[in-house]
Amino acid sequence: QVQLAESGGGLVQAGGSLRLSCAASEGTLSSSAMAWFRQAPGKEREFVAGISRSGSSTYYVDHVKGRFTISRDNAKNAVYMQMNSLKPEDSAVYYCAAAIPLRMILHGTQYDYDYWGQGTQVTVSS
């Protein structure tokens, strides 16, 4: 079983930056492909970025490419997402997700990931 917890959200002005962190309080993340999703009020939960088990491969949804960077530190059992040049439309609750161990996946829907954190709110003001 994997227990995930996100941190690093907050209120930031447009053009600003935030760094989200996802840590595992139980279980190990090194065997799992990881991803960040987000969900704005009244909208479906959407995939934002994914990273392979080793961290050598990443995938981004088009509208965050060049602004967001997903990374991981398996020694620290953690995954991160650096978000730069934030826009008001980036405002959402951001969730960290883990696939079942050893599954090879870089991007998918929420149904492709098995373990979730509680989310962290990101609000970007204009």
C-alpha positions as a printed Julia matrix, in Angstrom:
126×3 Matrix{Float64}:
   0.0    0.0     0.0
   1.23   3.48   -0.84
   0.19   6.59    1.07
   0.89   9.86   -0.72
   0.86  13.42    0.55
   1.23  16.58   -1.52
   2.57  19.92   -0.35
   3.71  23.21   -1.81
   0.47  24.66   -3.1
  -0.62  28.21   -2.4
  -1.63  31.56   -3.8
   0.63  33.15   -6.39
   0.34  35.95   -8.91
   0.25  35.26  -12.63
   3.77  34.76  -13.92
   4.95  33.39  -10.59
   6.27  29.96   -9.63
   5.47  27.16   -7.23
   7.13  23.83   -6.5
   4.87  20.96   -5.54
   6.15  17.97   -3.63
   4.71  14.51   -3.2
   6.04  12.24   -0.48
   5.17   8.68    0.42
   4.48   8.1     4.1
   4.07   4.4     3.47
   5.46   2.25    0.72
   8.16   3.02   -1.79
   7.76   5.08   -4.95
  10.82   3.82   -6.8
   8.87   0.93   -8.33
   6.03   3.11   -9.59
   5.5    5.42  -12.51
   4.16   8.68  -11.11
   2.03  11.53  -12.35
   0.51  14.86  -11.42
  -3.15  15.56  -12.14
  -5.26  18.6   -11.45
  -8.93  19.31  -11.01
 -10.6   22.7   -11.26
 -14.12  23.28   -9.89
 -16.75  21.76  -12.16
 -14.18  20.08  -14.36
 -12.86  16.57  -14.79
  -9.57  15.58  -13.2
  -6.96  16.0   -15.9
  -3.5   14.57  -16.42
  -0.73  17.18  -16.26
   2.61  15.36  -16.26
   4.03  11.86  -15.87
   7.42  10.37  -15.09
   8.86   6.91  -15.45
  10.15   4.81  -12.56
  13.76   5.82  -13.15
  12.94   9.42  -14.0
  14.55   9.13  -17.42
  11.28   9.69  -19.29
   8.66  12.37  -18.82
   5.45  13.42  -20.53
   3.52  16.68  -20.39
   0.14  17.8   -21.54
   0.56  20.43  -24.27
  -0.6   23.46  -22.31
   2.05  23.07  -19.61
   5.01  22.11  -21.8
   7.91  24.48  -21.29
   6.43  25.8   -18.03
   6.16  22.74  -15.76
   8.87  20.21  -14.94
   8.23  16.9   -13.22
  11.1   15.17  -11.42
  11.69  12.54   -8.8
  14.2   11.57   -6.16
  13.85   7.88   -5.45
  16.35   8.08   -2.6
  14.02  10.52   -0.87
  10.89   8.65   -1.96
   9.52  11.84   -3.47
   8.22  13.37   -6.68
   8.17  17.06   -7.54
   6.68  19.45  -10.02
   8.23  22.84  -10.65
   5.63  25.2   -12.09
   6.8   28.42  -13.71
   5.02  31.19  -15.61
   1.78  30.29  -13.88
  -1.5   31.42  -15.38
  -4.93  31.89  -13.77
  -6.15  28.87  -15.74
  -3.61  26.73  -13.86
  -5.66  27.23  -10.69
  -6.86  23.85   -9.43
  -6.34  21.21   -6.8
  -3.22  19.29   -7.78
  -2.94  15.58   -7.05
  -0.01  13.23   -7.01
  -0.71   9.71   -8.31
   1.18   6.43   -8.46
   0.62   3.5   -10.78
   0.78  -0.04   -9.48
   4.4   -1.16   -9.05
   6.29  -2.11  -12.21
   3.56  -0.9   -14.57
   5.1    1.07  -17.45
   3.01   4.16  -18.06
   3.94   7.75  -18.86
   0.53   9.27  -19.32
  -3.07   8.24  -18.93
  -6.39   8.98  -17.32
  -7.11   8.97  -13.61
  -8.25   5.36  -14.0
  -4.73   4.3   -14.96
  -3.32   5.29  -11.56
  -4.0    3.46   -8.35
  -2.77   5.53   -5.43
  -3.61   9.16   -4.77
  -2.81  11.92   -2.35
  -5.37  14.3    -0.87
  -4.38  17.16   -3.14
  -2.94  20.63   -2.69
  -4.66  23.83   -3.8
  -2.94  26.09   -6.32
  -4.52  29.48   -6.94
  -3.1   31.9    -9.5
  -4.39  35.44   -9.37
  -4.48  37.71  -12.41
